Amino acid sequence: MTTITVKGMKCQHCAGSVQKGLEGLEGISNVQVDIATGTVNFDGSADTKHIREVIEQAGFTLVSP
């Protein structure tokens, strides 16, 4: 399982946007978002560039891959 930190998520809608975006990337599954800690866990892997693009398109900032 991979854990990343995302800045700016405040609500379930935020979490849903991040989850949906990441699940749309090939090679990523089982996305779990924790708003309280700002972390996202997922199985699999994808290019960090693509992960960053998805997070930014959702309106948030990838703090750490």
Backbone hydrogen bonds, N-H to C=O, Kabsch-Sander energy under -0.5 kcal/mol:
donor,donor_aa,acceptor,acceptor_aa,energy
2,T,42,F,-3.2
4,I,40,V,-2.6
5,T,64,S,-2.0
6,V,38,G,-3.4
7,K,61,T,-3.2
15,A,11,C,-2.2
16,G,12,Q,-2.7
17,S,13,H,-2.1
18,V,14,C,-2.1
19,Q,15,A,-2.8
20,K,16,G,-2.7
21,G,17,S,-2.1
22,L,18,V,-2.5
23,E,19,Q,-2.5
24,G,20,K,-1.0
25,L,22,L,-1.7
28,I,25,L,-1.6
29,S,43,D,-2.1
32,Q,41,N,-3.1
34,D,39,T,-2.9
35,I,33,V,-0.6
38,G,34,D,-1.7
39,T,34,D,-1.2
40,V,4,I,-2.5
41,N,32,Q,-2.9
42,F,2,T,-2.1
43,D,29,S,-2.8
45,S,27,G,-1.2
50,H,47,D,-0.6
51,I,47,D,-2.0
52,R,48,T,-2.9
53,E,49,K,-2.1
54,V,50,H,-2.2
55,I,51,I,-2.4
56,E,52,R,-2.7
57,Q,53,E,-2.5
58,A,54,V,-1.4
59,G,56,E,-1.2
60,F,55,I,-2.2
61,T,7,K,-2.0
63,V,5,T,-2.8
63,V,61,T,-0.7
64,S,5,T,-1.2
